Amino acid sequence: MDGSQDGVQIGENKFISKATVLSHLKTYNLYYEGQNLQLRHREEEEELIIEGLLNIFWGLRRPIRLQMQDDHERIRPPPSSTSWHSGCNLDSQGSSTDTDGQQTLEQSPPTLEVTPPDSKYDDNVETDEEDSETSAQLLRTKSDAGVLRRGQRRSPSDQRKIRRHRFSINGHFYNHKTAVFTPAFGSVTNVRINSCMTTPQVLRVLLNKFKIENSPEDFALYLVHTSGERVKLKRTDFPLVLRVMQGPCEQVCKVFLMEEDLVEEVTYDVAQYIKFEMPVLQSFITKLKEEEDREVQKLRRRYNYLRCIIEKQLRGLPEGAKCI
């Protein structure tokens, strides 16, 4: 098929010429110049491939379920240079290479039970100010008493219990009580995809990114326009190409993640009336009803007139005559 050879597929049996896609892509990248939302493209075996980040807005009404553990069962989050506990983590790492005596101390049971990053995440309820100041001073001096005191805050059984009730989503740790929640409506996230990925594949990438247990079949992607028009992307559509063709401005059109069974499509004709107030809509309905009544009366008068003519012609026929 000629269209499939020199065009870019946007859906089932739907193709757009490469020149048109590249023109829209150029406009798209100019809009996001200097930002990480710019898209790259290349050609492989005469096929145009676009890749980059796609913004997706949350539009869920029902809660989602998060995995209780990562796939690799990672317990400790990586140290962050911007986090307030990073100094403690670096200090604890540095203490392992100072002296042989300190290396022996770190292999003792108290320091193996609790590490600085875990103790900060586990202690959601802070102790009194005196206890916090004492712990900070003891940590800076790296004294034996400081290590022992920090190790006495949590018993091994408590540590194991906390680990069982913790999980991470995209590298951030939460309590197990928040494993079911609804993302804020209209908040945005992004996923790195390419133009060869269909709607179910994009959904799977998004759910895997946030460790969501729900099935991709429960959700759908929608193109939501400022006018109120809402178009559901089919399973055979390619979201990244469609995003490029819609233009870069998210004030005009956004890609929303919504429930498969709770959201309906809104056509352009219907979308024109959505943002009107109820009294205005009611007046529209009244006028449409009046127009409908007038059309009905016209049809009735027309067919009454035709009936009269037919009956008159039938009465003028001689007896025994047949209608042809």
Summary of the structure (lengths in Angstrom):
residues: 324
radius of gyration: 33.5
end to end distance: 54.4
largest distance: 130.7
contacts: 804
relative contact order: 0.14
helix: 46%
strand: 20%
